[in-house]
Amino acid sequence: MKNLLKILFLNLLFTTSLLAQDEEFGLASYYSDLFHGKPTASGELYDKTKFTAAHKTLAFGTMLKVTRLDNNKSVQVRVTDRGPFISGRVVEVSRAAAESLGLIQDGSTRVKVEIVKTDQPAEAVAETPRIVEEKPKPAEVAVTTPITAPASKPTEPKADKPAAADKSVVVNKKPAAKEEAKAAAPAAKEATSNAVLVKGSDFQPYDLFEIELKRPEKKGYGVQVAVLSSQEALFKKIGDLQEDWFTSILVSVQKNSKGELMYKVILGSFATEDEASTYKENLKKNKKIKGFVVDLATMGTKG
């Protein structure tokens, strides 16, 4: 009789353990619109209108039910990405899913995550964090140290049809220089394929860095979190933010009234001032980072 009770007790513990593995509690956040159209860790492009999510370990294709604990709203999402890599967060959902959960204004909330269906085995899951693949979008100057993906093979335009203009090409770039850059790109990419993300804890002022500068259209809003007077301080600040899993780090280079260079570090961008304000409050509440909302259209060469 004792042996039978022991077996039943062990079976109960085993069943409880299995059920526990299918439930997870913690904070849920949602993707910034900056990532729309960007590749996820699974290779699938992020689409803010689809019901998808990022999870640290579950297999790509796993269907999850995400339920808010405060109002019991729930939504089903498919895992396509890795993350979120911030302590306490268990899932990051697409904008469409966030709207269904009423998460847009809150920024983050406590949820229960349950596995609904798995499409492929867990051992097939890649463990590459999404932060490696992301690149910032709007700002006057964007500074990152990304791991560079292998260059894709350029597509030759048809002879009877002119190739479409590439809107992402840098302004004032000569055609000859563009072709030379294309020819040199594979070698350059291969040489830096082992680049690693610089974090604040391993930052060194004298080192080799991989930098990408972009000057996109100035629009939207951001949250300014620092003003620095040297490039060394700037690089260190970027490393600190990257170590805390911030990815959309923007830098506005300006001159103050004395003609001295200053570097404004901005997180963003956001389509509306209200979204930026909500993000600013979440920064202060969750990360203890103080900042203020800035209009990116006003970012010029003078302070």
Summary of the structure (lengths in Angstrom):
residues: 303
radius of gyration: 22.8
end to end distance: 82.5
largest distance: 88.6
contacts: 852
relative contact order: 0.13
helix: 29%
strand: 24%
